Amino acid sequence: MEHSFWHSKWQKNEIGFHEPEGNALLIKYASSLLDAESSHSALKRIFVPLCGKTRDIGWLLSQGCEVVGAELSEVAIIQLFEELGAEPTVTSTAKGKVYAKDGLTIHVGDIFKLTSSDIGDVTGVYDRAALVALPSPLREQYAAHLITITQCPPQLIISFEYDQNEMPGPPFSVNEKTVESLYSADYNIQKLERSVLEGGLKGKVDADNLVFHLLAK
């Protein structure tokens, strides 16, 4: 999708995909990222791709994690730090701006331009808004790039499955078969939950929540 699509969504505050209270499924399954067995590092440093201004970042910080994010919209990141009550340091690089404060670092710009040296070592990836935000042609490129820049730490993926014929995305339908096609070469994939999304997706179409835990092979 064109960058202008997402910039327009944030400028117009058309962010129905944003969950103002954070995600209950993250809290339920966070141990898959935060347990000591998940990595060799005592300090948990979680990468949140296409993070927007998700309240999940505040929750992860409250658990003692460091958080690294990537987001196209600077509007979203300004609002994120305002809602966290934090005044960030802002630096400019050839790839975009970097907002940072107290264990939180957000790279503003095109995620496909980031490298492993940009984000540093991470102990986990939390994907609630990346796969479902990307149309099918971009998902394979995204998954391959994510593997390259993160070097296959554990992942927690939260997605939706619904009849794509009934409603266009985003968020798009990302089912178990799609996750397997993207990640099974590098990860063992465990489906943690399938549950009915109460009220449907955007109140328009019946949908299921899907939660996956990925561990490197």
C-alpha positions in Angstrom: 0.0 0.0 0.0 1.2 3.5 -0.7 2.7 5.5 2.2 0.2 8.2 1.5 -2.7 5.9 2.5 -1.4 5.5 6.1 -0.3 9.2 6.4 -3.8 10.2 5.4 -5.4 7.8 7.9 -3.4 9.3 10.8 -3.9 12.9 9.6 -7.6 12.4 9.4 -7.7 10.4 12.7 -9.3 7.5 10.8 -7.7 5.0 13.1 -10.5 2.4 13.8 -7.7 -0.2 13.9 -6.3 1.4 17.0 -7.2 -0.2 20.3 -7.4 2.6 23.0 -7.1 0.2 25.9 -4.5 -2.1 24.6 -4.8 -5.8 23.7 -6.0 -8.4 26.2 -4.5 -11.2 24.1 -1.0 -9.6 24.6 -1.5 -9.7 28.4 -2.8 -13.3 28.2 0.1 -14.6 26.2 3.0 -12.2 27.0 4.9 -15.0 28.8 5.7 -16.4 25.4 7.9 -13.3 24.9 8.8 -12.4 28.5 9.7 -15.7 30.1 13.3 -16.3 30.8 13.4 -19.4 28.6 12.4 -17.3 25.6 15.9 -15.8 25.2 19.3 -15.8 26.8 19.0 -12.2 27.9 17.6 -11.1 31.3 16.6 -7.8 29.8 13.6 -8.1 27.4 13.9 -5.9 24.4 10.8 -6.2 22.2 10.5 -5.0 18.6 7.0 -3.8 17.7 6.7 -3.3 13.9 4.2 -0.9 12.4 3.4 0.1 16.0 1.3 3.2 15.6 0.5 4.6 19.0 -0.6 1.3 20.5 -1.2 1.2 24.2 0.5 -2.2 24.2 3.8 -0.3 24.2 3.0 1.3 27.6 2.1 -2.1 29.0 5.3 -3.7 27.8 7.3 -0.8 29.3 5.4 -1.4 32.6 6.6 -5.0 32.6 10.2 -3.8 32.6 10.8 -4.3 28.9 12.7 -2.0 26.5 10.7 -1.4 23.4 11.9 -0.7 19.9 9.2 0.3 17.3 8.9 1.1 13.7 6.1 3.4 12.3 5.6 5.3 9.1 3.4 8.1 10.6 5.2 10.7 12.7 1.7 11.9 13.8 1.1 8.6 15.5 4.5 8.7 17.3 4.0 12.3 18.5 0.6 11.2 20.0 2.2 8.0 21.5 4.8 10.0 23.5 2.2 12.6 24.5 -0.1 9.8 25.8 2.8 8.2 27.7 3.6 11.6 29.2 7.1 11.4 27.9 9.1 14.1 26.1 11.3 12.3 23.7 14.7 13.1 22.2 14.3 13.4 18.4 17.2 12.8 16.1 17.2 12.7 12.3 18.9 10.1 10.2 19.1 9.3 6.5 16.3 6.8 7.0 14.0 9.1 9.0 13.6 10.3 12.6 14.2 8.5 15.8 12.2 9.3 18.9 13.6 8.0 22.1 12.9 8.2 25.9 13.4 5.9 28.9 13.7 2.5 27.2 11.5 3.4 24.3 12.9 3.9 20.8 10.8 4.5 17.7 12.1 4.6 14.2 9.8 6.8 12.1 9.9 6.0 8.4 9.9 3.0 6.0 10.4 -0.2 7.9 12.0 -1.8 4.8 14.9 0.7 5.1 15.8 -0.4 8.6 18.7 -2.8 9.2 19.6 -5.0 12.2 22.2 -2.4 13.3 19.4 0.2 13.3 17.2 -1.7 15.8 19.9 -3.5 17.7 19.5 -6.8 19.5 15.9 -7.8 20.3 14.7 -10.7 22.4 11.2 -10.8 20.9 8.8 -9.5 18.3 5.2 -8.5 19.0 3.2 -8.3 15.8 -0.4 -7.2 16.4 -0.7 -4.6 13.6 1.9 -5.4 10.9 0.8 -8.6 9.0 -2.8 -7.6 9.2 -2.0 -4.1 7.9 -0.2 -5.3 4.8 -1.9 -6.6 1.6 -0.9 -10.0 0.4 1.9 -8.9 -2.1 3.8 -7.1 0.7 3.6 -9.8 3.4 6.2 -12.1 2.0 8.6 -9.1 1.6 7.8 -8.0 5.2 8.3 -11.4 6.8 11.6 -11.9 5.0 12.8 -8.5 6.0 11.7 -9.0 9.6 13.6 -12.2 9.9 16.7 -10.5 8.5 16.7 -7.5 10.8 15.7 -9.3 14.0 17.5 -12.6 13.5 14.6 -14.8 14.5 13.8 -14.1 18.1 10.5 -15.5 19.5 7.4 -13.8 18.0 3.9 -13.3 19.3 1.5 -12.7 16.4 -2.1 -11.6 16.8 -4.2 -11.6 13.7 -7.8 -11.8 12.4 -9.5 -14.3 10.1 -12.6 -13.3 8.3 -14.2 -13.6 4.8 -12.2 -11.1 2.8 -15.0 -11.0 0.2 -17.3 -9.4 2.8 -15.0 -6.5 3.6 -11.8 -5.0 2.2 -8.9 -4.5 4.4 -7.1 -3.2 6.2 -7.0 -4.9 8.6 -6.7 -7.9 6.3 -7.5 -11.5 7.0 -4.4 -13.4 8.0 -5.1 -17.1 8.7 -3.0 -20.0 9.9 -2.1 -21.1 6.4 -0.7 -17.6 5.7 1.4 -17.5 8.8 2.8 -20.9 8.0 3.7 -20.0 4.4 5.6 -16.9 5.6 7.4 -18.3 8.6 7.5 -22.1 8.7 11.0 -22.3 7.0 12.5 -20.5 9.9 10.2 -21.0 12.8 8.2 -23.6 14.6 4.7 -22.2 14.8 2.2 -22.9 17.6 -1.4 -21.6 17.4 -2.2 -20.5 20.9 -5.8 -19.4 20.4 -8.7 -19.1 18.0 -11.6 -17.2 19.5 -14.6 -15.2 18.2 -14.0 -11.5 17.9 -16.8 -10.0 19.9 -18.8 -7.6 17.9 -17.1 -8.6 14.7 -14.4 -6.7 12.8 -15.3 -3.0 12.8 -18.8 -4.1 13.7 -19.2 -5.2 10.0 -18.2 -8.8 9.6 -17.8 -11.9 11.7 -14.2 -12.6 12.5 -12.0 -14.8 14.7 -8.9 -13.7 16.7 -5.9 -15.8 16.0 -2.8 -15.9 18.2 0.5 -17.6 17.2 3.8 -18.2 19.1 6.8 -18.6 16.9 10.1 -20.1 18.0 13.2 -20.3 15.8 14.1 -23.7 14.5 
